[in-house]
Amino acid sequence: MTDLSPYRVKEMTDYQGDVEGASTPMELYEKLSEQGGKVRSLKSAEADKAEVDAAVQLLLQLKMDYKQMTGQDYKAGCPPSVNDAAPNNGPAADGAGEDDTVDPWTVSTTNATGVDYDKLIVRFGSSKIDQELVDRIEKVCGQKPHRFLRRGIFFSHRDMHQVLDAYEKHQSFYLYTGRGPSSEAMHVGHLIPFIFTKWLQDVFDIPLVIQLTDDEKYLWKDLTVEECHGYAIENTKDIIACGFDINKTFIFSDLDYMGSSPEFYRNVVKIQKHVTFNQVKGIFGFTDSDCIGKISFPAIQAAPSFSNSFPHIFGSRQDIQCLIPCAIDQDPYFRMTRDVAPRIGYPKPALLHSTFFPALQGAQTKMSASDANSSIFLTDTPKQIKNKVNKHAFSGGKDTVEEHRKYGGNADVDVCFMYLTFFLEDDEQLEKIRQDYTSGALLTGELKKILIETLQPMIAQHQERRKQVTDELVKQFMTPRPLNFNL
């Protein structure tokens, strides 16, 4: 029997180490897909029998590990669904999470209270934002935690303690978030990551990059390149209206920036080289009929995670930590990024994950820009806001006033109360509304009135700020330039 080459032994040992670090079904599925590709490649190349046997043995062991973790046999091309969890995770209460679907394009659940986020944390292998972390953020930044943190709207993280450790040692970091511009008008759900990112920028006094993935929308939607780029410019106006500091913020369109930044494109290529087709199929569910643009796109969303993608901001420095606030449906992109980062010599990005902003019809889905009645748009008039809330907002109240007074409403499924959780600043007022609604003292119509009176001035103020955003101001935000900050 021929001995394995030292290189092959090291390669397999390194790979085994990666496998042992797989903490979620999806990570293990990705390792399985990659190892299956290696076995096929070795056989096609008529490699030494010892090499093939060792690779097959590792593949079989991975399949056993996968079945032990998920309770299901591994099937190529069939990634584990969101509700596949290790048998020792315990049962979900009342069937919650049984039919949750969460990926970058689809969010749905059969549960009226929404996605089971505790189960999703286990599924994705992230960490819960607990009170200890919220208290630590308050201590480090010297500010009262944002309501999104206080109320668990940002509920999950990766390496946030590491970011705070570095910050306490006077090592700065930068923020990266994004927007996929698929329509001219954004809705209030789109504001969530930007509202929170602005707070982070203000309290930590750090630079921010915002990626507009107009290339992604061209690849996925039935839109022209010109339409996607036009939506990116219009969405930029809404983003600027959130109040970002022009001296610390760079907003860029992929269709513009990637063609003008060799450093950005070089990072895209580095990432592409270290991710296999099997891996992206496993992570994103791509099929052989998907265009090659979709398959290569994840590397483009990953590249802003590395500081040297922006030489006008960070020069050639590649050691600056990145923190990404985003909805948790975007996490697959950054699980991939975090896997690649150490292999190309970069720090892993840290993440803060938010829950989903529900559609007016209920928390079973998130808002959709393609359904006017599922969303409160930033272009809606006060009358449109009132009509949408009154006509379409899912209620947790009882069928009659008498029943509601007697039994009370269910704030956990009531969309108006959910929206107030996002936008009402006063914690005591919010809790009183919950108690009054639950006891029956507050009727559904009265709760809707409170939401309407909260949303109308908020959106009117946003519209006024947007009117002040000129084409010249957009150009300034989107021009590559040095930013004002201390590392």
C-alpha positions in Angstrom: 0.0 0.0 0.0 1.3 3.4 -1.0 1.9 5.9 1.9 0.0 9.2 1.8 2.1 12.2 0.8 3.0 14.5 3.7 0.9 17.2 2.0 -2.1 15.0 1.7 -1.8 14.0 5.4 -1.7 17.6 6.5 -4.6 18.5 4.2 -6.8 15.8 5.7 -5.7 16.6 9.3 -6.6 20.3 8.7 -9.9 19.3 7.2 -10.7 17.0 10.1 -10.1 19.9 12.4 -12.6 22.0 10.5 -15.1 19.2 10.7 -14.8 18.9 14.5 -15.6 22.6 14.7 -18.9 22.2 12.9 -21.5 23.2 15.5 -24.7 23.3 13.4 -26.4 21.0 10.9 -25.7 23.4 8.1 -22.0 23.7 8.8 -21.7 19.9 8.9 -23.8 19.6 5.7 -21.4 22.0 4.0 -18.4 19.9 5.2 -20.1 16.8 3.9 -20.8 18.4 0.5 -17.1 19.5 0.2 -15.8 16.1 1.2 -18.1 14.3 -1.3 -16.6 16.5 -4.0 -13.1 15.6 -2.8 -13.9 11.9 -3.0 -15.2 12.3 -6.5 -12.2 14.3 -7.6 -9.7 11.7 -6.2 -11.6 8.9 -8.0 -11.7 10.8 -11.3 -8.0 11.5 -11.0 -7.3 7.8 -10.3 -5.5 8.8 -7.1 -3.7 6.3 -4.9 -6.0 3.8 -3.3 -4.8 4.9 0.2 -5.8 8.5 -0.5 -9.2 7.5 -1.8 -9.9 5.1 1.1 -8.9 7.7 3.7 -11.2 10.3 2.0 -14.1 7.8 1.9 -13.5 6.9 5.5 -13.8 10.5 6.5 -16.9 10.9 4.4 -18.6 8.0 6.1 -17.7 9.4 9.5 -19.2 12.7 8.6 -22.4 11.0 7.5 -22.6 9.3 10.8 -22.0 12.6 12.6 -24.7 14.3 10.5 -27.3 11.6 11.3 -26.4 11.8 15.0 -26.8 15.6 14.9 -30.0 15.9 12.8 -31.6 12.5 13.2 -31.7 12.2 9.4 -29.6 10.6 6.7 -27.4 13.0 4.6 -28.7 13.6 1.1 -26.7 15.6 -1.5 -28.5 18.6 -2.7 -31.0 18.6 0.2 -29.6 21.0 2.9 -31.1 20.7 6.4 -34.1 22.9 6.9 -34.3 25.5 9.7 -36.2 23.1 12.0 -33.4 20.5 11.8 -31.7 20.6 15.2 -29.6 18.3 17.3 -31.7 15.8 19.2 -30.4 17.1 22.6 -31.8 20.6 22.0 -35.0 19.7 23.6 -38.6 19.9 22.3 -40.0 23.2 21.0 -42.8 24.5 23.1 -46.2 24.1 21.6 -44.8 23.1 18.3 -43.2 26.5 17.8 -40.6 26.6 15.1 -41.8 23.3 13.5 -42.4 25.0 10.1 -40.0 28.0 10.2 -38.3 28.8 6.9 -35.5 31.3 7.1 -33.0 32.1 4.3 -31.9 35.2 2.5 -34.9 35.2 0.2 -37.7 33.5 2.2 -39.0 34.0 5.8 -42.1 32.2 6.9 -43.6 30.4 9.8 -47.0 28.9 10.8 -46.7 30.4 14.3 -48.8 33.6 14.8 -46.1 34.9 17.2 -43.5 34.7 14.5 -40.3 32.8 14.0 -38.9 30.9 17.0 -35.7 32.9 17.5 -34.4 30.8 20.3 -34.5 27.7 18.1 -33.0 29.7 15.2 -30.0 30.6 17.4 -29.4 26.9 18.0 -30.0 26.2 14.3 -27.5 28.8 13.1 -25.0 28.3 15.9 -24.9 32.0 17.0 -25.1 33.3 20.6 -28.0 34.9 22.4 -27.8 38.6 23.3 -28.4 38.3 27.0 -28.8 40.9 29.7 -25.1 40.6 30.6 -24.1 41.6 27.0 -26.6 44.5 26.9 -25.2 45.8 30.3 -21.7 45.5 28.9 -22.5 47.5 25.8 -24.0 50.2 28.0 -20.9 50.3 30.2 -18.5 50.4 27.2 -20.3 53.0 25.2 -21.6 55.1 28.1 -25.1 55.3 26.7 -28.5 53.8 27.6 -28.9 50.7 25.3 -31.0 51.3 22.2 -34.6 50.1 22.5 -33.8 47.4 20.0 -31.3 45.9 22.4 -33.5 46.5 25.5 -36.4 44.7 23.9 -34.6 41.8 22.2 -35.2 43.1 18.6 -31.5 42.6 18.1 -31.3 39.2 19.8 -28.3 37.2 18.5 -24.6 37.9 17.9 -21.3 36.5 16.8 -18.1 37.7 18.6 -19.6 40.9 20.0 -17.7 40.4 23.3 -14.5 40.2 21.2 -15.3 43.5 19.6 -15.9 45.1 23.0 -12.7 43.6 24.4 -10.7 45.3 21.5 -12.6 48.6 21.9 -11.8 48.7 25.6 -8.1 48.4 24.6 -8.6 51.4 22.3 -8.6 49.3 19.1 -11.3 50.7 16.9 -13.7 48.8 14.5 -16.0 49.7 11.7 -19.6 49.0 10.8 -20.9 47.4 7.6 -24.6 47.0 6.7 -26.5 47.0 3.4 -29.6 47.1 1.3 -30.8 45.2 -1.7 -32.6 47.9 -3.8 -35.5 46.1 -5.5 -38.0 49.0 -5.5 -37.9 52.8 -5.5 -39.8 53.1 -2.2 -38.5 51.5 1.0 -40.9 50.4 3.8 -40.6 50.9 7.5 -39.1 47.4 8.0 -36.1 48.4 5.9 -35.3 51.1 8.4 -34.6 48.7 11.3 -30.9 47.9 10.5 -30.2 51.6 9.6 -31.8 53.0 12.8 -29.7 50.7 14.9 -26.5 51.1 12.8 -26.8 54.9 13.2 -27.0 54.5 16.9 -23.9 52.3 16.9 -22.1 54.8 14.7 -23.0 57.7 17.1 -22.2 56.0 20.4 -18.9 54.4 19.3 -17.9 57.2 16.9 -16.7 54.8 14.2 -16.8 54.7 10.4 -19.5 52.9 8.4 -19.8 51.4 4.9 -23.2 50.7 3.4 -23.4 48.3 0.4 -26.2 48.6 -2.1 -26.4 45.2 -3.8 -28.0 46.4 -7.1 -26.0 43.7 -8.9 -27.8 41.0 -6.7 -31.2 42.4 -7.6 -30.4 42.3 -11.3 -29.4 38.6 -11.0 -32.5 37.6 -8.9 -35.2 39.9 -10.2 -36.8 40.6 -13.6 -35.3 44.0 -13.7 -32.8 45.8 -16.0 -29.4 46.9 -14.8 -30.5 50.5 -15.2 -33.6 50.0 -13.0 -31.6 48.3 -10.3 -29.0 51.1 -10.2 -31.7 53.7 -10.2 -33.4 52.0 -7.2 -30.0 52.1 -5.5 -29.8 55.8 -5.9 -33.3 56.3 -4.6 -32.8 54.0 -1.7 -29.6 55.9 -0.8 -31.8 59.1 -0.3 -33.9 57.3 2.3 -30.7 55.9 4.0 -29.1 59.4 4.2 -32.4 60.7 5.6 -31.8 58.4 8.6 -29.2 61.0 9.7 -25.8 59.3 9.1 -22.7 61.4 9.5 -21.3 62.2 6.1 -17.8 62.5 7.5 -17.9 58.9 8.8 -20.1 57.1 6.2 -19.4 55.7 2.7 -22.4 54.4 0.7 -21.6 52.4 -2.5 -23.4 50.7 -5.3 -21.8 47.4 -6.3 -22.4 48.2 -10.0 -20.3 51.4 -9.5 -17.7 50.5 -6.9 -16.5 47.1 -7.9 -15.4 48.3 -11.3 -13.4 51.2 -9.8 -11.7 49.5 -6.9 -9.0 46.9 -7.6 -8.6 46.2 -3.9 -12.3 45.3 -3.5 -12.3 43.0 -6.5 -9.1 41.3 -5.4 -10.8 40.4 -2.1 -13.8 39.1 -4.1 -11.5 36.8 -6.1 -9.8 35.6 -2.9 -13.1 34.7 -1.4 -14.3 33.0 -4.6 -11.2 30.8 -4.7 -11.8 29.5 -1.2 -15.5 28.6 -1.6 -16.6 25.5 -3.6 -19.7 25.1 -5.7 -20.8 22.4 -3.3 -20.5 24.8 -0.4 -22.6 27.5 -2.0 -25.2 24.9 -3.0 -25.3 23.7 0.6 -25.5 27.2 2.1 -27.9 28.9 -0.3 -29.7 26.1 -2.1 -28.5 27.0 -5.6 -29.2 24.5 -8.3 -27.5 23.6 -11.6 -30.0 25.8 -13.4 -29.1 29.0 -11.5 -27.1 31.5 -13.4 -23.4 31.7 -12.5 -23.9 35.2 -11.3 -25.9 34.0 -8.4 -23.3 31.4 -7.5 -20.5 33.9 -7.4 -22.5 36.7 -5.8 -22.0 35.7 -2.1 -18.3 36.6 -2.4 -19.3 40.2 -3.3 -21.5 40.5 -0.2 -18.6 39.1 1.8 -15.9 41.5 0.6 -17.0 44.6 2.6 -16.2 42.6 5.8 -12.5 43.2 5.2 -11.1 46.6 5.8 -8.6 46.7 2.9 -11.6 46.5 0.5 -11.8 50.3 1.2 -8.2 51.7 0.7 -9.5 55.3 0.6 -10.7 54.7 4.2 -8.3 52.2 5.8 -5.4 52.2 3.4 -3.8 48.8 3.2 -4.7 47.8 6.7 -6.4 44.4 6.8 -6.6 43.9 10.6 -9.5 46.2 11.5 -12.5 44.3 12.9 -15.8 44.6 11.2 -19.2 44.6 12.9 -22.3 43.8 10.8 -25.8 44.7 12.0 -28.3 42.8 9.9 -31.4 40.7 10.0 -30.7 37.1 10.7 -31.8 35.9 7.3 -28.5 37.4 6.0 -26.4 35.3 8.3 -25.7 32.5 5.8 -23.6 35.0 3.8 -21.5 35.8 6.8 -21.1 32.2 8.1 -19.5 31.6 4.8 -17.4 34.8 5.2 -16.3 33.8 8.7 -15.2 30.4 7.4 -13.1 31.9 4.6 -11.6 34.9 6.6 -8.8 33.0 8.5 -7.8 31.2 5.3 -7.0 34.4 3.5 -5.4 36.1 6.5 -8.3 38.4 7.6 -10.2 38.7 11.0 -13.6 37.2 11.1 -16.4 39.8 11.0 -18.6 40.0 14.1 -22.4 40.2 13.7 -25.5 41.5 15.5 -28.7 39.9 14.3 -32.2 41.4 14.3 -35.6 39.8 14.3 -37.9 40.3 11.3 -40.3 43.2 10.9 -43.7 41.5 10.4 -46.1 42.1 7.6 -49.4 43.9 8.5 -51.2 40.6 8.0 -49.2 38.9 10.8 -45.8 37.7 12.0 -45.9 34.6 9.7 -43.9 36.5 7.1 -41.8 39.7 7.0 -42.9 42.8 5.0 -42.7 42.6 1.2 -41.9 45.6 -1.0 -43.9 43.9 -3.8 -47.2 43.8 -1.8 -48.4 47.4 -1.1 -50.9 46.2 1.5 -48.3 44.2 3.5 -46.2 47.2 4.3 -46.2 50.8 5.5 -44.0 52.5 2.9 -41.9 55.6 3.6 -43.8 57.3 0.8 -47.3 56.7 2.4 -49.5 59.7 3.3 -51.0 60.0 6.7 -54.3 58.8 5.2 -52.7 55.8 3.6 -51.1 54.8 6.9 -54.4 55.1 8.8 -56.3 53.1 6.2 -53.6 50.3 6.0 -53.4 49.9 9.8 -57.2 49.9 10.3 -57.9 47.6 7.4 -54.9 45.2 7.2 -53.2 45.1 10.6 -53.7 41.6 12.2 -55.4 41.9 15.6 -54.9 39.9 18.8 -58.3 41.2 20.1 -61.5 39.2 20.5 -64.4 39.2 18.1 -66.7 41.4 20.1 -66.1 44.3 22.5 -67.8 42.3 25.3 -65.5 39.3 24.8 -62.4 41.6 24.6 -63.4 43.5 27.8 -63.9 40.1 29.6 -60.9 38.1 28.3 -58.5 40.7 26.9 -56.3 40.7 23.8 -53.2 38.8 22.9 -50.3 41.3 22.5 -47.9 38.6 21.4 -49.8 38.1 18.0 -51.1 41.6 17.6 -49.2 43.4 14.8 -50.0 46.9 16.1 -48.3 46.1 19.4 -45.4 44.5 17.6 -44.9 47.7 15.6 -45.0 49.8 18.7 -42.3 47.5 20.2 -40.1 48.7 17.3 -40.9 52.4 17.3 -42.2 53.5 20.7 -39.3 54.8 22.7 -40.8 54.9 26.2 -40.5 51.5 27.9 -43.0 52.3 30.6 -45.6 53.5 28.1 -45.2 50.3 26.1 -45.6 48.1 29.1 -48.8 49.9 30.1 -50.2 49.4 26.6 -49.4 45.7 26.9 -51.1 45.4 30.3 -54.2 47.4 29.3 -54.6 45.4 26.0 -54.1 42.1 27.8 -56.6 43.0 30.5 -59.2 44.2 28.0 -59.0 47.8 29.2 -57.6 48.8 25.8 -59.6 47.9 22.7 -58.2 46.9 19.3 -59.4 50.1 17.7 -57.7 52.1 20.4 -54.4 50.2 20.0 -54.5 50.8 16.3 -55.1 54.5 16.9 -52.0 54.6 19.1 -49.9 53.0 16.3 -51.3 55.4 13.7 -50.4 58.4 15.8 -46.9 57.0 16.3 -46.3 56.2 12.6 -47.7 59.3 11.0 -45.4 61.9 12.5 -42.4 59.5 12.2 -42.9 58.9 8.5 -43.8 62.6 7.9 -40.5 63.7 9.5 -38.6 61.1 7.4 -40.2 62.5 4.3 -39.2 66.0 5.2 -35.5 64.9 5.8 -35.5 63.1 2.5 -36.6 66.2 0.7 -33.4 67.9 1.9 -31.3 65.1 0.3 -30.0 66.5 -3.0 -28.4 64.7 -5.9 -25.2 66.4 -4.9 -25.4 65.1 -1.3 -26.0 61.6 -2.7 -22.9 62.0 -4.8 -20.8 63.1 -1.8 -21.9 60.1 0.3 -21.1 57.7 -2.6 -17.7 59.2 -3.6 -14.7 57.1 -2.4 -12.9 59.5 0.0 -11.1 59.5 3.4 -13.4 59.4 6.5 -12.9 61.3 9.7 -12.2 58.9 12.6 -9.5 57.7 14.9 -8.3 54.1 14.8 
